[in-house]
Amino acid sequence: MMNQIAYLDNAATTQLDPKVLESMIPYMGEYYGNPSSIYSLGRQSRLAIESARKQVAEMLGVKATSIYFTSGGTESNNTAILSSINELGCTHIITSPIEHHAVLHTIEHYCKQKQLSCSLVKLNTMGEVDLLDLENQLIAYTKQGHKCLVSLMHANNEIGVLLEIEAVGIIARNHGAIFHSDCVQTIGHYPINLIDYGVHFASASGHKFHGPKGTGILYVSDGTKFGALIHGGSQERKKRAGTENVHGIIGFTQALALAMDNFSPDHSHIKSLNKRMRFGLEKLSKDISFNSTEMSLYTVLSVNFPAGTNTDLMLALMDNKGICASGGSACSSGEDEGSHVITALKKNLPGATIRFSFSKMTSEKDIDFTLESISSMLSPQFVS
């Protein structure tokens, strides 16, 4: 049995906040009615959902009618992309090579199925989007008669690079393009006004900010047509069939409320942990470098270790000590090709690349224990 667990993989998932669980319990027991039922028990559940929808919308600066509850970021991304094609008539998609596979694989699938075209925007070595290239592509494909979908994530889940999202929104609008952004790593981590961003679609997932797994939202801007991905009943205004996950919706909303209410102290705490980890690693070796800058998503630190280190071996050694980290997206674990994000940066790194990610529940003790453990892993017997 491990004496200590240092959980540093919060970009993959976060621990459920006890206050979130407390808010969910009544809707797992006492208030168990089906929200589609017309009797009082069902009406209680319906009222709870609509109250939650209004609360989420207010926190994101949008209308309640623009918020749809889903099972998470993957479903929301799939719905947005398919709707952009089917309902909004997009025939060309511009994305980046470092998007989450929930976006890249979905785009690849529908481009093949529906014979659409797709292109990748240029990135610099830090993964930042070349806005001039984006605009030039939009001009070129629009002239060819295409209606374009731009799908770019707000913050990358592996390296933390942030998109100039408002600028992209303006560029997309100027060229009549639909703009979808995977905001899974930023909603719940920043105060956000989606109206300011100019997005037509935005996705979020509750388990990234101490909410329950299997919960999320899709934001659809006012007046934007979209269709159902899941068919059946008339739930979510006929856009997302299936009996609503009432306790999950309550948990998502409570988690977002806690995140926004406590943003300032939580942000300061997490940012200080990120810096502590960065400075500690720099002291261990001058050959350690970073894929994340101090301007990146504050919850993520992507680290390149010296030549001779191996990602899988380092992760196994850390796991043996009770340290939880990752070599990239948790959704990609077990795939042979490694991180598609690191590959896209074309840095030809000689050693291991590991992502550490932090939350309000991470402590300085976790950081110091991890640094001490990594120090022993960089000794000659573990470096080929």
C-alpha positions as CSV (number, residue, x, y, z in Angstrom):
1,M,0.0,0.0,0.0
2,M,1.4,3.4,-1.0
3,N,2.0,5.8,1.9
4,Q,1.4,8.9,-0.3
5,I,-0.3,9.7,-3.6
6,A,0.7,12.8,-5.5
7,Y,-2.0,13.3,-8.0
8,L,-0.6,15.5,-10.8
9,D,-2.9,14.5,-13.7
10,N,-5.8,17.0,-13.3
11,A,-6.0,17.8,-17.0
12,A,-7.2,14.2,-17.4
13,T,-9.7,14.4,-14.5
14,T,-10.1,16.0,-11.2
15,Q,-11.3,14.7,-7.8
16,L,-15.0,15.3,-7.1
17,D,-15.4,18.3,-4.7
18,P,-17.2,17.1,-1.6
19,K,-19.6,20.1,-1.8
20,V,-20.5,19.0,-5.4
21,L,-21.3,15.5,-4.2
22,E,-23.4,16.9,-1.4
23,S,-25.4,18.9,-3.9
24,M,-26.0,15.8,-6.0
25,I,-27.1,13.4,-3.3
26,P,-30.7,14.6,-3.0
27,Y,-31.2,14.0,-6.7
28,M,-29.9,10.5,-6.4
29,G,-32.4,9.7,-3.7
30,E,-35.3,11.9,-2.6
31,Y,-35.8,13.8,-5.9
32,Y,-35.7,10.8,-8.3
33,G,-38.6,11.7,-10.6
34,N,-38.2,11.6,-14.4
35,P,-38.0,15.3,-15.6
36,S,-40.4,14.4,-18.5
37,S,-43.1,13.3,-16.2
38,I,-46.0,15.7,-15.5
39,Y,-46.6,14.8,-11.8
40,S,-45.0,16.7,-9.0
41,L,-42.0,14.4,-8.5
42,G,-41.1,14.8,-12.2
43,R,-41.7,18.6,-12.1
44,Q,-39.2,18.9,-9.2
45,S,-36.5,17.4,-11.4
46,R,-37.5,19.6,-14.3
47,L,-37.3,22.7,-12.2
48,A,-33.9,21.7,-10.9
49,I,-32.6,21.3,-14.5
50,E,-33.9,24.6,-15.7
51,S,-32.6,26.4,-12.7
52,A,-29.2,24.8,-13.3
53,R,-29.4,25.8,-17.0
54,K,-30.1,29.4,-16.1
55,Q,-27.3,29.5,-13.5
56,V,-24.7,28.0,-16.0
57,A,-25.8,30.5,-18.6
58,E,-25.4,33.5,-16.3
59,M,-21.9,32.3,-15.3
60,L,-20.9,32.1,-19.0
61,G,-22.6,35.4,-20.0
62,V,-25.2,33.9,-22.3
63,K,-28.9,33.1,-22.6
64,A,-30.2,30.0,-20.9
65,T,-31.7,28.9,-24.2
66,S,-28.1,28.6,-25.6
67,I,-27.1,25.9,-23.1
68,Y,-27.6,22.2,-23.7
69,F,-26.6,19.6,-21.2
70,T,-24.6,16.6,-22.6
71,S,-22.5,13.7,-21.4
72,G,-19.2,15.7,-21.8
73,G,-16.8,17.3,-24.2
74,T,-16.6,14.5,-26.7
75,E,-20.4,14.5,-27.3
76,S,-20.5,18.2,-27.4
77,N,-17.6,18.4,-30.0
78,N,-19.2,15.7,-32.1
79,T,-22.6,17.5,-32.1
80,A,-21.1,20.9,-33.0
81,I,-19.0,19.5,-35.9
82,L,-21.9,17.4,-37.4
83,S,-24.3,20.3,-37.0
84,S,-21.9,22.6,-38.8
85,I,-21.9,20.2,-41.7
86,N,-25.6,19.1,-41.8
87,E,-27.5,22.1,-40.6
88,L,-25.1,25.0,-41.5
89,G,-23.7,23.7,-44.8
90,C,-20.0,23.8,-44.1
91,T,-18.0,22.1,-46.8
92,H,-14.5,22.9,-45.7
93,I,-13.0,22.5,-42.2
94,I,-10.0,24.3,-40.8
95,T,-8.5,22.9,-37.7
96,S,-5.1,22.3,-36.1
97,P,-2.9,19.2,-35.7
98,I,-2.9,19.5,-31.9
99,E,-6.7,19.3,-31.3
100,H,-8.1,16.7,-29.1
101,H,-8.9,13.4,-30.8
102,A,-12.6,14.1,-30.1
103,V,-12.3,16.8,-32.7
104,L,-9.6,15.4,-35.1
105,H,-11.2,11.9,-35.4
106,T,-14.7,13.3,-35.8
107,I,-13.5,15.7,-38.5
108,E,-11.7,12.8,-40.3
109,H,-14.7,10.6,-40.1
110,Y,-17.2,13.1,-41.5
111,C,-14.8,14.4,-44.2
112,K,-14.5,10.8,-45.5
113,Q,-18.2,10.0,-45.1
114,K,-19.5,13.2,-46.7
115,Q,-16.5,13.9,-49.0
116,L,-15.6,17.2,-47.5
117,S,-12.2,19.0,-47.6
118,C,-10.1,19.8,-44.5
119,S,-6.9,21.8,-43.9
120,L,-4.6,22.4,-41.0
121,V,-3.7,25.9,-39.8
122,K,0.0,26.6,-39.3
123,L,1.5,26.6,-35.8
124,N,4.7,27.9,-34.3
125,T,7.0,25.8,-32.2
126,M,5.0,26.5,-29.1
127,G,1.7,25.4,-30.8
128,E,0.3,28.9,-31.2
129,V,-2.0,29.4,-34.2
130,D,-0.7,31.5,-37.1
131,L,-3.7,34.0,-37.4
132,L,-2.5,35.3,-40.8
133,D,-2.4,31.7,-42.2
134,L,-5.9,31.2,-40.8
135,E,-7.2,34.3,-42.5
136,N,-5.5,33.5,-45.8
137,Q,-7.0,30.0,-45.7
138,L,-10.5,31.4,-45.1
139,I,-10.1,33.9,-48.0
140,A,-8.9,31.1,-50.3
141,Y,-11.5,28.5,-49.5
142,T,-14.3,31.1,-49.4
143,K,-13.3,32.2,-52.9
144,Q,-13.6,28.6,-54.0
145,G,-17.2,28.6,-52.9
146,H,-16.8,26.8,-49.6
147,K,-18.5,27.7,-46.4
148,C,-15.9,27.0,-43.7
149,L,-16.0,25.6,-40.2
150,V,-13.1,26.7,-38.0
151,S,-12.6,24.3,-35.1
152,L,-9.8,25.3,-32.7
153,M,-9.4,24.5,-29.0
154,H,-9.2,27.3,-26.5
155,A,-6.4,25.6,-24.5
156,N,-4.5,22.6,-25.5
157,N,-4.8,19.7,-23.0
158,E,-1.2,18.5,-23.3
159,I,0.9,21.6,-23.5
160,G,-1.5,24.3,-22.3
161,V,-1.0,26.7,-25.2
162,L,-3.9,29.2,-25.3
163,L,-5.7,30.3,-28.4
164,E,-6.2,34.0,-29.2
165,I,-9.9,33.1,-29.2
166,E,-11.4,36.6,-29.5
167,A,-9.2,37.3,-32.5
168,V,-10.2,34.0,-34.1
169,G,-13.8,34.9,-33.5
170,I,-13.4,38.2,-35.4
171,I,-11.6,36.5,-38.3
172,A,-14.2,33.8,-38.6
173,R,-17.0,36.3,-38.5
174,N,-15.4,38.5,-41.1
175,H,-15.3,35.6,-43.6
176,G,-18.7,34.1,-42.8
177,A,-17.2,31.0,-41.1
178,I,-18.7,29.0,-38.3
179,F,-16.4,28.9,-35.2
180,H,-16.4,26.0,-32.8
181,S,-14.0,25.9,-29.8
182,D,-13.3,23.0,-27.5
183,C,-13.2,24.9,-24.2
184,V,-12.9,21.8,-22.0
185,Q,-9.7,23.0,-20.4
186,T,-10.8,26.6,-19.9
187,I,-14.5,26.6,-18.8
188,G,-14.3,26.1,-15.1
189,H,-10.7,27.5,-15.0
190,Y,-11.2,31.1,-16.1
191,P,-14.1,33.6,-15.9
192,I,-15.5,33.4,-19.4
193,N,-18.0,35.4,-21.4
194,L,-18.8,33.3,-24.5
195,I,-20.5,36.2,-26.3
196,D,-17.1,38.1,-26.2
197,Y,-15.4,35.1,-27.9
198,G,-17.6,35.1,-31.0
199,V,-18.0,31.4,-31.0
200,H,-21.0,29.6,-32.5
201,F,-20.3,26.5,-30.5
202,A,-18.3,25.8,-27.3
203,S,-17.8,22.6,-25.3
204,A,-17.2,22.0,-21.6
205,S,-16.8,18.9,-19.4
206,G,-17.6,18.9,-15.6
207,H,-14.9,16.4,-14.5
208,K,-12.2,18.9,-15.5
209,F,-13.1,21.2,-12.6
210,H,-14.1,18.9,-9.8
211,G,-17.5,18.0,-11.1
212,P,-18.9,14.5,-11.9
213,K,-17.7,12.5,-14.9
214,G,-20.2,12.1,-17.7
215,T,-21.5,15.7,-17.6
216,G,-20.9,18.6,-19.9
217,I,-22.5,21.3,-21.9
218,L,-22.7,22.5,-25.5
219,Y,-23.1,26.2,-26.0
220,V,-24.9,27.2,-29.2
221,S,-25.0,30.9,-30.0
222,D,-28.3,32.6,-30.4
223,G,-29.8,32.0,-33.9
224,T,-27.4,29.2,-34.8
225,K,-29.1,26.2,-36.3
226,F,-28.0,22.8,-35.0
227,G,-29.3,19.2,-35.0
228,A,-29.4,16.2,-32.7
229,L,-26.5,13.7,-32.5
230,I,-28.6,11.4,-30.3
231,H,-32.1,10.7,-31.5
232,G,-35.1,9.4,-29.5
233,G,-37.2,11.5,-27.1
234,S,-37.7,15.2,-27.0
235,Q,-35.4,16.0,-24.2
236,E,-33.2,19.1,-24.3
237,R,-35.6,20.8,-26.7
238,K,-35.5,17.8,-29.1
239,K,-31.7,18.3,-29.5
240,R,-30.4,15.6,-27.2
241,A,-32.6,12.5,-26.6
242,G,-32.4,10.4,-23.4
243,T,-33.6,10.9,-19.9
244,E,-31.6,13.7,-18.3
245,N,-28.8,13.0,-15.9
246,V,-30.4,15.2,-13.2
247,H,-27.9,14.6,-10.4
248,G,-25.0,15.0,-12.9
249,I,-26.4,18.3,-14.2
250,I,-26.8,19.6,-10.6
251,G,-23.2,18.5,-9.9
252,F,-21.8,20.2,-13.0
253,T,-23.6,23.4,-12.1
254,Q,-22.4,23.4,-8.5
255,A,-18.8,22.6,-9.6
256,L,-18.8,25.6,-12.0
257,A,-20.3,27.9,-9.4
258,L,-17.6,26.9,-6.9
259,A,-14.9,27.4,-9.5
260,M,-16.1,30.8,-10.4
261,D,-16.8,31.9,-6.8
262,N,-13.2,30.9,-5.7
263,F,-11.4,31.7,-8.9
264,S,-8.9,34.2,-7.5
265,P,-7.5,32.2,-4.6
266,D,-7.6,28.9,-6.6
267,H,-5.8,30.6,-9.6
268,S,-3.1,32.0,-7.3
269,H,-2.6,28.7,-5.5
270,I,-2.4,26.6,-8.7
271,K,-0.2,29.1,-10.5
272,S,2.2,29.1,-7.6
273,L,2.4,25.3,-7.7
274,N,3.1,25.4,-11.4
275,K,6.0,27.8,-10.8
276,R,7.3,25.7,-7.9
277,M,7.4,22.7,-10.2
278,R,9.0,24.5,-13.1
279,F,11.7,26.1,-10.9
280,G,12.4,22.8,-9.1
281,L,12.9,21.0,-12.3
282,E,15.2,23.6,-13.7
283,K,17.4,23.1,-10.6
284,L,17.5,19.4,-11.2
285,S,19.0,19.7,-14.7
286,K,19.9,22.4,-17.2
287,D,18.8,19.9,-20.0
288,I,15.2,20.0,-18.9
289,S,13.0,22.2,-21.1
290,F,9.3,23.0,-21.3
291,N,6.5,23.0,-23.9
292,S,4.4,25.3,-21.6
293,T,5.3,28.9,-21.1
294,E,4.3,31.1,-18.2
295,M,1.6,32.5,-20.5
296,S,0.1,29.0,-21.0
297,L,-2.9,27.4,-19.3
298,Y,-1.9,27.7,-15.6
299,T,-3.0,24.2,-14.7
300,V,-0.6,22.5,-17.1
301,L,3.2,22.0,-17.3
302,S,4.6,19.9,-20.2
303,V,8.2,18.9,-19.5
304,N,10.9,17.6,-21.8
305,F,13.5,15.5,-19.9
306,P,17.1,15.0,-20.9
307,A,18.3,12.6,-23.6
308,G,18.3,9.0,-22.5
309,T,15.1,9.2,-20.5
310,N,12.1,7.3,-21.6
311,T,8.5,8.4,-21.1
312,D,7.0,5.0,-20.3
313,L,9.8,4.1,-17.9
314,M,9.6,7.4,-16.1
315,L,5.8,7.2,-15.8
316,A,6.1,3.6,-14.4
317,L,8.8,4.7,-11.9
318,M,6.6,7.6,-10.7
319,D,3.5,5.3,-10.5
320,N,5.5,3.0,-8.3
321,K,6.2,5.9,-5.9
322,G,2.5,7.0,-6.0
323,I,2.9,9.9,-8.4
324,C,0.2,10.2,-11.1
325,A,1.2,12.0,-14.2
326,S,0.8,11.4,-18.0
327,G,2.8,11.3,-21.2
328,G,0.0,13.2,-23.0
329,S,-3.8,13.0,-23.2
330,A,-5.3,10.3,-21.0
331,C,-7.6,9.6,-23.9
332,S,-4.6,8.5,-26.0
333,S,-3.0,6.1,-23.4
334,G,-2.3,2.7,-25.0
335,E,-1.8,4.1,-28.5
336,D,1.5,3.2,-30.1
337,E,2.2,6.5,-31.9
338,G,2.7,8.5,-28.7
339,S,1.5,12.1,-28.3
340,H,0.2,13.6,-31.6
341,V,0.6,17.0,-30.0
342,I,4.3,16.7,-29.3
343,T,4.8,15.1,-32.8
344,A,3.1,18.1,-34.4
345,L,5.5,20.5,-32.7
346,K,8.4,18.9,-34.7
347,K,10.9,19.4,-31.9
348,N,12.6,16.0,-32.3
349,L,13.0,15.7,-28.6
350,P,15.7,13.2,-27.4
351,G,14.1,12.3,-24.1
352,A,10.9,11.8,-22.2
353,T,8.0,14.2,-22.3
354,I,5.6,14.2,-19.3
355,R,2.6,16.4,-18.5
356,F,2.0,17.5,-15.0
357,S,-1.3,19.2,-14.2
358,F,-2.5,20.8,-11.0
359,S,-5.7,21.7,-9.2
360,K,-6.9,23.4,-6.1
361,M,-6.5,20.1,-4.3
362,T,-2.8,19.8,-5.2
363,S,-0.4,20.7,-2.4
364,E,3.2,22.0,-2.2
365,K,4.0,18.7,-0.5
366,D,2.9,16.9,-3.7
367,I,5.2,19.0,-5.8
368,D,8.2,18.6,-3.4
369,F,7.7,14.8,-3.2
370,T,7.5,14.6,-7.0
371,L,10.7,16.7,-7.5
372,E,12.5,14.5,-5.0
373,S,11.4,11.4,-6.7
374,I,12.3,12.7,-10.2
375,S,15.8,13.6,-8.9
376,S,16.5,10.0,-8.2
377,M,15.1,9.0,-11.6
378,L,17.6,11.2,-13.4
379,S,20.5,9.3,-11.8
380,P,22.7,7.2,-14.2
381,Q,21.0,3.8,-13.5
382,F,17.7,5.1,-15.0
383,V,19.1,7.1,-17.9
384,S,20.3,5.0,-20.9
